[in-house]
């Protein structure tokens, strides 16, 4: 089976390709988050947010924002900083931007 299918001149990712990309993206985000929040166990990172994680203050937000940009080779809109307050919101934002 081909990795990419052609439809209307555009490439479409298969379901397994999207799952692999999302898994790699989540793993990379987990590693970045671990460097910003070293005291949190990895099992707690996915549920961490600005409300339930004392360490997640404004400095941590800016640091995480910068490290996500560096790790994923993308430039995030600084206006999104206030919305990216959970692991899932950051992951969703990267997925929406098609960052791998």
C-alpha positions as CSV (number, residue, x, y, z in Angstrom):
1,X,0.0,0.0,0.0
2,X,1.3,3.4,-0.9
3,X,2.2,5.8,1.9
4,X,0.4,8.6,0.1
5,X,-2.7,8.5,-2.0
6,X,-3.4,11.0,-4.7
7,X,-6.8,12.6,-4.7
8,X,-7.6,15.7,-6.8
9,X,-3.9,16.4,-7.2
10,X,-3.3,16.6,-3.4
11,X,-1.6,14.3,-1.1
12,X,-3.6,12.7,1.7
13,X,-2.1,11.1,4.7
14,X,-3.3,7.7,5.6
15,X,-4.8,7.1,9.1
16,X,-1.7,5.3,10.2
17,X,0.6,8.1,9.0
18,X,-1.5,10.6,11.0
19,X,-1.3,8.4,14.1
20,X,2.4,8.0,13.8
21,X,2.9,11.8,13.3
22,X,0.7,12.6,16.3
23,X,2.6,10.0,18.4
24,X,5.9,11.5,17.5
25,X,4.6,15.0,18.1
26,X,3.3,14.0,21.5
27,X,6.6,12.3,22.4
28,X,8.6,15.4,21.4
29,X,6.2,17.7,23.3
30,X,6.5,15.4,26.3
31,X,10.3,15.8,26.2
32,X,10.1,19.6,25.9
33,X,7.6,19.7,28.7
34,X,9.9,17.5,30.9
35,X,12.7,20.0,30.4
36,X,10.5,22.9,31.6
37,X,8.9,21.0,34.4
38,X,11.6,18.6,35.6
39,X,9.9,18.0,39.0
40,X,6.8,16.6,37.4
41,X,6.7,12.8,36.7
42,X,6.2,12.1,33.0
43,X,2.8,10.5,33.8
44,X,1.6,13.9,35.1
45,X,2.8,16.0,32.1
46,X,-0.2,15.2,29.9
47,X,-2.6,16.5,32.5
48,X,-0.5,19.5,33.5
49,X,-2.0,22.9,32.9
50,X,-1.7,26.5,34.2
51,X,-4.4,25.9,36.8
52,X,-3.2,22.6,38.5
53,X,0.6,23.0,38.1
54,X,2.2,25.6,40.4
55,X,5.4,25.5,38.4
56,X,3.5,26.6,35.2
57,X,3.8,30.4,35.7
58,X,4.3,33.1,33.1
59,X,8.1,32.4,32.9
60,X,7.4,28.7,32.3
61,X,4.8,29.5,29.7
62,X,7.3,31.7,27.7
63,X,10.0,29.1,28.1
64,X,7.7,26.3,27.0
65,X,6.5,28.5,24.0
66,X,10.1,29.1,22.9
67,X,11.2,25.5,23.3
68,X,8.2,24.3,21.3
69,X,9.1,26.7,18.5
70,X,12.7,25.4,18.6
71,X,11.8,21.7,18.8
72,X,9.2,21.8,16.1
73,X,11.0,24.3,13.8
74,X,8.0,26.6,13.7
75,X,7.1,30.1,14.7
76,X,4.0,30.3,17.0
77,X,1.8,33.4,17.2
78,X,2.6,35.2,20.4
79,X,-1.2,36.0,20.7
80,X,-1.8,32.2,21.1
81,X,0.3,32.1,24.3
82,X,-2.7,32.8,26.5
83,X,-4.6,29.9,24.8
84,X,-1.8,27.3,25.1
85,X,-2.3,26.5,28.7
86,X,-2.5,22.7,28.6
87,X,-0.5,19.9,27.0
88,X,-3.5,19.0,24.8
89,X,-4.0,22.6,23.7
90,X,-0.4,22.8,22.6
91,X,-0.6,19.5,20.8
92,X,-3.8,20.5,19.1
93,X,-2.3,23.8,18.0
94,X,0.7,22.0,16.5
95,X,-1.6,19.5,14.7
96,X,-3.8,22.3,13.3
97,X,-0.7,24.0,12.0
98,X,0.5,20.6,10.5
99,X,3.7,20.8,12.4
100,X,5.5,17.4,12.7
